[in-house]
Amino acid sequence: MTKLLVVATGNPGKLREIQAYLTDSGWELTLKPEELEIEETGDTFSANACLKASQVAQVTENWAIADDSGLQVDALNGAPGVYSARYGKTDEERIARVLRELGDTPNRQAQFVCVVAIARPDGTIALESEGVCRGEILHAPRGSDGFGYDPIFYVQQLQLTFAQMTPELKRSVSHRGKAFVGLLQKLPHLNQ
Ligand code: IMP
């Protein structure tokens, strides 16, 4: 039986991406109502993913899915973290700020984190999955694909930045890819 799952985002691109991960999962995905805006007031990725999924589920009286993600730089004590999207006005400004704050610091270690949460129609959280991708912050952007901080995030194992990877390759190593693999493993055991 196909069940409706409301995606707690206003972004059709994110709907397509989540759809790609959940193909053949038995869920039919739909975007949340446009007028329903949820403020990300949590101070962890988990708190934000859960509050978005929970509020959209309660308002729509359907199952809902949400994710929250961001970049954590070790030498910046985990910044920009949950403020990743708000660290500047444009991707260029956000990248420039991280590079400025890091300066010539030799410790370039960083990670992308993504938490995905699914809420039941009553707003309770049915499951949560986290994915982490470790990498290094370069001194200057490299590559032109992807979005956000992709051009400065270098994955040692592949010797490429996220912005130099095909979408398929990025999915196979990324925080979001790993979070969804974990989610898919947990889906059959969903306690309804
Ligand atoms: P959100 O999960 O849509 O709130 O996005 C958080 C922010 O983190 C994005 O706006 C990006 O700045 C950053 N971010 C999250 N995932 C990625 C990624 O895969 N590549 C580059 N930036 C990312």
Residues whose N, C-alpha, C, O or C-beta is under 5 A from the ligand:
A	BS01	IMP	D67 D68 S69 G70 L71 S84 A85 F147 G148 Y149 D150
